[in-house]
């Protein structure tokens, strides 16, 4: 294989010869010792995708094909989440259609799906608490009527409208009382979405923890678990120790997932991760080791992927979706590198080059020759040869 010229974020261009793919043994059955969901992204139709917001930007066949790839690895799919550009190109009508299509595909093979709901059918300007509650309930009914179980995502509208923790509790309590199936809550930090700063009525997440715990305690039968995406492993460990029996903590920490999933002998986190949409083969193979009681083997496979994941989720973290799509393209999971709403412009060419190096270091690419050709051609179009 010939060397390819790769730009880097430090402004240099250096050659790289891609190595062999990692020797892994993923499996198609879901893990028994941990519940694991990958938050999947959306493949754009390259002919119409643009920042102008042209309707019909989703390539449905390719998008659903990605979900089947994850199910083939024994992973569940977390649908219509922020990884799918929810609120960053994917609006509620598209998210609803995506959820319904994925649920239908999942039923054909008895696969696991969770579908995100939010309040994004409301206009971006301020909304009252009653309107926010109704928006949540509309989305809850739409997904549950399609046979789905939901992730109750954080609301930008509620973050703007709420004046105290009581406002959060009132809205969430009203929604949880109407849920027909147990719900997964989602605590998404401002590092992922700056508009969510001060969620639950407190700027300090530690101060917000009793609010979250109280909500769960008050609606124990309606809450299956909570996804925590704060990139604070110590806070996550503290919260999971406090959860009632039977309530799962799904880690959304794309920096520290190996330790959190492995656990401390008493408590562990399950997984609902955008990172697993990137390192799905590694995650599947690692979880198989954990199921067999081989924690060291689990760590040997999964821990090295955290370096790649930290780069994918580097600040500004909301642009991590670019890395997910870029690596899917280089891995052959999609035929192009365009994103809905032109979101691919959120990362520099140097960052994309860094991702190629980090991905190669863990043997991510199943066909290194193809990955090298695609990366080389893309950079050449931008004047890097």
C-alpha positions as CSV (number, residue, x, y, z in Angstrom):
1,X,0.0,0.0,0.0
2,X,1.3,3.5,-0.9
3,X,1.6,6.2,1.7
4,X,-1.2,8.9,1.8
5,X,-0.6,12.5,2.6
6,X,-2.5,13.4,5.8
7,X,-3.0,16.9,7.1
8,X,-2.9,17.4,10.8
9,X,-4.4,20.0,13.2
10,X,-0.8,21.4,13.9
11,X,-0.6,22.6,10.3
12,X,1.7,19.9,8.9
13,X,1.2,17.3,6.2
14,X,2.7,13.9,6.9
15,X,2.5,10.6,5.1
16,X,0.9,7.5,6.5
17,X,0.6,3.9,5.4
18,X,-2.5,2.4,6.9
19,X,-2.0,-0.8,8.9
20,X,-4.1,-4.0,9.0
21,X,-7.5,-4.1,10.6
22,X,-7.7,-5.2,14.2
23,X,-8.1,-8.9,14.8
24,X,-11.4,-9.0,16.6
25,X,-14.2,-11.5,17.2
26,X,-17.4,-9.6,17.3
27,X,-20.7,-11.4,17.8
28,X,-24.2,-10.9,16.6
29,X,-26.0,-11.7,19.8
30,X,-26.6,-8.9,22.4
31,X,-24.3,-9.0,25.4
32,X,-25.6,-10.7,28.5
33,X,-23.7,-8.8,31.1
34,X,-24.3,-5.3,29.9
35,X,-27.0,-3.5,27.9
36,X,-25.3,-1.6,25.0
37,X,-26.8,0.9,22.5
38,X,-25.0,2.8,19.8
39,X,-26.4,6.3,19.0
40,X,-26.4,6.1,15.2
41,X,-26.0,8.9,12.8
42,X,-28.0,9.8,9.6
43,X,-26.6,9.5,6.1
44,X,-27.5,12.4,3.9
45,X,-28.6,12.3,0.3
46,X,-25.5,13.9,-1.3
47,X,-27.4,15.3,-4.2
48,X,-29.6,17.6,-2.1
49,X,-27.8,18.0,1.3
50,X,-26.9,21.6,2.0
51,X,-26.8,24.2,4.8
52,X,-29.8,25.9,3.2
53,X,-31.9,23.1,4.8
54,X,-33.3,21.6,1.6
55,X,-36.1,19.1,2.4
56,X,-35.6,15.4,1.8
57,X,-31.9,15.4,2.8
58,X,-31.9,11.8,4.2
59,X,-30.8,8.8,2.3
60,X,-33.1,6.3,3.9
61,X,-31.7,3.1,2.5
62,X,-28.1,4.0,3.6
63,X,-29.3,5.3,7.0
64,X,-31.2,2.1,7.8
65,X,-28.3,0.1,6.5
66,X,-26.2,1.6,9.2
67,X,-28.7,0.4,11.8
68,X,-28.5,-3.2,10.5
69,X,-24.7,-3.1,10.7
70,X,-25.0,-2.2,14.4
71,X,-27.6,-4.9,15.1
72,X,-25.4,-7.4,13.3
73,X,-22.8,-6.7,16.0
74,X,-25.3,-7.4,18.8
75,X,-25.7,-3.7,19.7
76,X,-29.0,-1.9,20.2
77,X,-29.7,1.4,18.3
78,X,-30.5,4.6,20.1
79,X,-32.4,6.5,17.4
80,X,-33.1,10.1,16.6
81,X,-30.6,11.3,19.3
82,X,-28.1,14.1,19.1
83,X,-25.8,11.8,17.1
84,X,-28.4,11.9,14.3
85,X,-28.0,15.7,14.3
86,X,-31.2,16.2,16.3
87,X,-31.7,20.0,16.5
88,X,-28.7,20.4,14.2
89,X,-30.2,19.6,10.9
90,X,-32.7,16.9,11.8
91,X,-36.1,18.4,12.7
92,X,-39.0,16.7,14.5
93,X,-40.9,15.5,11.3
94,X,-37.7,13.8,10.1
95,X,-36.8,12.5,13.5
96,X,-40.3,11.0,13.8
97,X,-40.1,9.3,10.4
98,X,-36.6,8.1,11.3
99,X,-37.9,6.6,14.6
100,X,-40.9,4.9,12.9
101,X,-38.8,3.4,10.1
102,X,-36.1,2.1,12.5
103,X,-38.7,0.6,14.8
104,X,-40.3,-1.2,11.8
105,X,-36.8,-2.5,10.7
106,X,-36.1,-3.6,14.3
107,X,-39.3,-5.6,14.5
108,X,-38.3,-7.6,11.4
109,X,-35.4,-9.0,13.3
110,X,-36.3,-8.6,17.0
111,X,-33.6,-6.0,17.6
112,X,-33.3,-3.4,20.3
113,X,-34.2,0.3,19.8
114,X,-34.7,3.3,21.9
115,X,-36.0,6.5,20.3
116,X,-35.3,10.0,21.4
117,X,-38.1,12.5,22.0
118,X,-37.7,16.2,22.7
119,X,-39.6,19.5,22.1
120,X,-38.1,20.5,18.8
121,X,-41.4,20.9,17.0
122,X,-41.7,24.2,18.9
123,X,-40.3,27.4,17.3
124,X,-36.8,28.4,18.6
125,X,-38.1,31.4,20.5
126,X,-39.3,31.2,24.0
127,X,-42.1,28.9,24.9
128,X,-44.2,28.5,28.1
129,X,-44.0,25.5,30.3
130,X,-47.5,24.2,29.2
131,X,-46.4,24.3,25.5
132,X,-43.2,22.5,26.3
133,X,-45.1,19.8,28.2
134,X,-47.5,19.4,25.4
135,X,-44.7,19.1,22.9
136,X,-43.1,16.3,24.9
137,X,-46.4,14.5,25.1
138,X,-47.0,14.8,21.4
139,X,-43.7,13.2,20.7
140,X,-44.1,10.6,23.4
141,X,-47.4,9.5,21.9
142,X,-46.0,9.4,18.3
143,X,-43.2,7.0,19.3
144,X,-45.1,4.9,21.8
145,X,-48.0,4.5,19.3
146,X,-45.4,3.1,16.9
147,X,-44.4,0.5,19.5
148,X,-41.3,2.3,20.7
149,X,-39.7,3.0,24.0
150,X,-38.3,6.5,24.4
151,X,-35.3,8.4,25.7
152,X,-36.7,11.7,27.2
153,X,-34.1,14.0,25.8
154,X,-33.1,17.4,27.4
155,X,-35.1,20.3,26.0
156,X,-33.5,23.6,24.9
157,X,-36.9,25.2,25.3
158,X,-37.2,24.0,28.9
159,X,-33.7,25.2,29.7
160,X,-34.7,28.7,28.5
161,X,-38.1,28.8,30.2
162,X,-37.5,27.1,33.6
163,X,-36.9,29.5,36.5
164,X,-36.2,26.8,39.1
165,X,-35.9,23.1,39.7
166,X,-39.6,23.0,40.4
167,X,-40.3,23.9,36.7
168,X,-38.3,21.0,35.5
169,X,-40.0,18.6,38.0
170,X,-43.4,19.8,37.0
171,X,-42.9,19.2,33.2
172,X,-41.0,15.9,33.6
173,X,-43.6,14.6,36.1
174,X,-46.5,15.3,33.8
175,X,-44.7,13.5,30.9
176,X,-43.7,10.5,33.0
177,X,-47.3,10.1,34.3
178,X,-48.5,9.6,30.7
179,X,-45.8,7.2,29.6
180,X,-47.1,3.8,28.7
181,X,-43.6,2.2,28.8
182,X,-40.7,2.9,31.2
183,X,-38.7,5.9,29.9
184,X,-34.9,6.5,29.8
185,X,-34.1,10.0,31.0
186,X,-31.2,11.9,29.4
187,X,-29.0,14.3,31.2
188,X,-27.0,16.0,28.5
189,X,-24.3,18.5,29.6
190,X,-23.5,21.9,28.1
191,X,-20.3,20.5,26.6
192,X,-22.5,18.8,24.1
193,X,-25.0,21.6,23.8
194,X,-24.3,25.0,25.3
195,X,-28.0,25.8,25.3
196,X,-28.5,23.3,28.1
197,X,-26.4,25.1,30.6
198,X,-28.0,25.1,34.1
199,X,-30.3,22.1,33.3
200,X,-32.4,20.9,36.3
201,X,-32.2,24.4,37.7
202,X,-28.5,24.4,38.8
203,X,-25.3,25.5,37.1
204,X,-23.3,22.9,39.1
205,X,-24.2,19.3,38.0
206,X,-23.4,18.1,41.6
207,X,-26.1,20.4,42.9
208,X,-28.6,19.1,40.3
209,X,-28.0,15.5,41.3
210,X,-30.6,15.5,44.1
211,X,-33.2,16.9,41.7
212,X,-32.6,14.1,39.3
213,X,-32.6,11.5,42.1
214,X,-35.8,12.9,43.5
215,X,-37.5,12.8,40.1
216,X,-36.6,9.1,39.7
217,X,-37.7,8.2,43.2
218,X,-41.1,9.9,42.6
219,X,-41.7,8.0,39.3
220,X,-39.9,4.8,40.0
221,X,-42.3,2.7,37.9
222,X,-42.0,5.0,34.9
223,X,-38.2,5.3,34.7
224,X,-36.2,2.5,33.2
225,X,-32.9,4.4,33.5
226,X,-31.0,7.5,32.9
227,X,-28.3,8.3,30.2
228,X,-25.7,10.6,31.7
229,X,-23.6,12.6,29.2
230,X,-21.6,15.0,31.3
231,X,-18.1,13.7,30.7
232,X,-17.6,13.6,34.5
233,X,-16.9,10.0,35.4
234,X,-16.8,10.7,39.2
235,X,-20.2,12.3,39.1
236,X,-21.6,9.4,37.1
237,X,-20.3,6.9,39.6
238,X,-21.8,8.9,42.4
239,X,-25.2,9.0,40.8
240,X,-25.3,5.3,39.9
241,X,-24.6,4.4,43.5
242,X,-27.7,6.4,44.5
243,X,-30.1,4.9,42.0
244,X,-32.9,2.6,43.2
245,X,-32.5,-1.1,42.4
246,X,-33.6,-1.9,38.8
247,X,-32.9,1.6,37.5
248,X,-30.1,1.5,34.9
249,X,-27.4,4.1,34.4
250,X,-26.5,4.3,30.7
251,X,-23.1,6.0,30.3
252,X,-22.9,8.7,27.6
253,X,-19.4,9.5,28.6
254,X,-17.4,9.1,25.4
255,X,-14.1,9.7,27.3
256,X,-14.2,7.1,30.1
257,X,-16.6,4.4,28.9
258,X,-14.2,1.4,29.5
259,X,-13.9,1.9,33.3
260,X,-17.6,2.9,33.7
261,X,-18.9,-0.2,31.8
262,X,-16.5,-2.5,33.6
263,X,-17.7,-1.2,36.9
264,X,-16.2,-1.4,40.4
265,X,-17.4,-4.8,41.4
266,X,-20.6,-3.4,42.9
267,X,-22.0,-1.1,40.3
268,X,-21.5,-0.7,36.6
269,X,-22.8,1.5,33.8
270,X,-24.6,0.2,30.8
271,X,-23.9,1.9,27.5
272,X,-25.7,4.4,25.3
273,X,-22.9,6.0,23.3
274,X,-22.2,7.8,20.1
275,X,-18.7,6.4,20.3
276,X,-20.1,2.9,19.8
277,X,-21.4,4.0,16.4
278,X,-17.7,4.4,15.5
279,X,-16.0,1.5,17.3
280,X,-18.9,-1.0,17.1
281,X,-16.7,-4.0,16.2
282,X,-14.4,-3.3,19.1
283,X,-17.4,-2.8,21.4
284,X,-19.0,-6.0,20.3
285,X,-15.8,-8.0,20.7
286,X,-15.0,-6.4,24.1
287,X,-18.5,-7.1,25.5
288,X,-18.1,-10.8,24.4
289,X,-15.0,-10.9,26.5
290,X,-16.8,-9.3,29.5
291,X,-19.6,-11.9,29.2
292,X,-17.1,-14.7,29.5
293,X,-15.6,-13.1,32.7
294,X,-12.5,-11.8,30.9
295,X,-12.4,-8.2,32.2
296,X,-8.8,-7.9,31.2
297,X,-9.6,-8.9,27.7
298,X,-12.5,-6.5,27.6
299,X,-10.2,-3.6,28.7
300,X,-7.4,-4.7,26.2
301,X,-9.8,-4.3,23.3
302,X,-11.9,-1.3,24.3
303,X,-9.6,1.0,26.3
304,X,-7.3,1.9,23.3
305,X,-10.4,3.1,21.4
306,X,-10.9,5.9,24.0
307,X,-8.0,7.9,22.4
308,X,-9.9,7.9,19.1
309,X,-13.2,8.7,20.8
310,X,-11.7,11.6,22.7
311,X,-10.5,13.0,19.4
312,X,-14.0,12.5,17.8
313,X,-15.6,14.3,20.7
314,X,-12.9,17.1,21.0
315,X,-14.2,20.6,21.6
316,X,-16.4,22.0,20.3
317,X,-17.9,18.7,21.2
318,X,-21.2,19.2,19.3
319,X,-19.3,18.7,16.1
320,X,-18.5,15.1,17.0
321,X,-21.1,13.9,14.4
322,X,-18.6,15.0,11.7
323,X,-16.1,12.4,12.9
324,X,-18.8,9.7,13.1
325,X,-19.8,10.3,9.5
326,X,-16.2,10.7,8.2
327,X,-15.1,7.4,9.7
328,X,-18.2,5.6,8.5
329,X,-17.3,6.9,5.0
330,X,-13.7,5.7,5.2
331,X,-14.9,2.3,6.6
332,X,-17.2,1.7,3.7
333,X,-20.5,2.1,5.6
334,X,-21.6,4.9,3.4
335,X,-20.6,6.0,-0.1
336,X,-19.8,9.7,0.5
337,X,-18.9,12.3,3.1
338,X,-21.8,14.8,3.0
339,X,-24.0,15.6,6.0
340,X,-27.5,17.1,6.3
341,X,-27.4,20.8,6.7
342,X,-23.8,20.9,5.5
343,X,-22.6,19.9,9.0
344,X,-19.4,18.4,7.7
345,X,-17.8,21.9,7.5
346,X,-17.8,22.0,11.3
347,X,-14.3,20.3,11.4
348,X,-11.1,21.2,9.8
349,X,-9.2,19.1,7.3
350,X,-6.4,18.8,9.9
351,X,-8.9,17.3,12.4
352,X,-10.1,14.8,9.7
353,X,-6.5,13.8,9.1
354,X,-5.9,13.3,12.8
355,X,-8.9,11.1,12.9
356,X,-7.5,8.9,10.2
357,X,-4.3,8.4,12.2
358,X,-6.1,7.7,15.4
359,X,-8.5,5.2,13.7
360,X,-5.6,3.4,12.0
361,X,-3.8,3.1,15.4
362,X,-6.7,0.8,16.6
363,X,-7.1,-1.0,13.4
364,X,-10.6,0.5,12.7
365,X,-10.7,0.2,9.0
366,X,-11.9,-3.2,7.7
367,X,-10.4,-2.4,4.3
368,X,-7.3,-0.2,4.7
369,X,-6.7,0.0,0.9
370,X,-10.2,1.4,0.3
371,X,-10.0,3.8,3.3
372,X,-6.6,5.1,2.1
373,X,-8.0,5.7,-1.4
374,X,-11.1,7.5,-0.1
375,X,-9.1,9.7,2.3
376,X,-6.4,10.5,-0.3
377,X,-9.0,11.4,-2.9
378,X,-10.9,13.7,-0.5
379,X,-7.8,15.5,0.6
380,X,-6.6,15.8,-3.0
381,X,-9.8,17.7,-4.0
382,X,-8.9,20.2,-1.3
383,X,-5.3,20.7,-2.6
384,X,-3.5,18.2,-0.4
385,X,-1.5,15.6,-2.5
